[in-house]
């Protein structure tokens, strides 16, 4: 169980990611359809309400950049992941840093994968499959068009309850 600070995409980018998920489905593979298409900025066991209020205030001061999902990629940590990697520009890093400045010392069990210096910004297409399935998945969606995702909303996504708590309008 975890709660993540996520960027939810505009309608076109959301549809583009869902089209890739459909291609994975046609290849007989599961996709990351459990959650809406998103990019995760931070993850912790619990993000308290008071901290969420501070995040709302901070995010209200920031300009949220477009996110260029430009590279089909994989990584293996605790499980295999197929992802669309985001171009990491100064604006995206500034938003990421601002979020973590607010969260520092105010959340339980922050995930090291999302901390500044460790973060690999991405949108997950597939996870938790075998090495052979990753190869099949890559072939099912390659080549992928570059997707320009505009932030529709930043929210806290609860992975246990599926509740989405908006932090921005």
Buried (B, 14 or more C-beta within 10 A) or exposed (E): EBBBBBBBBBEEBBEBBBEBBEBBEEBEBBBBBEBBBBBBBBBBEEBEEEBBEBBBEBBEEBEBBBBBBBEBBBBEEEEBBBBBBBBBEEBBBEBBEBBBEBBEEBBEEBBEBBBEEEBBBBBBBBBEBEEEBBBBBBEBBEEBEEBBBBBBBBBBBBEEEEEBBEBBE
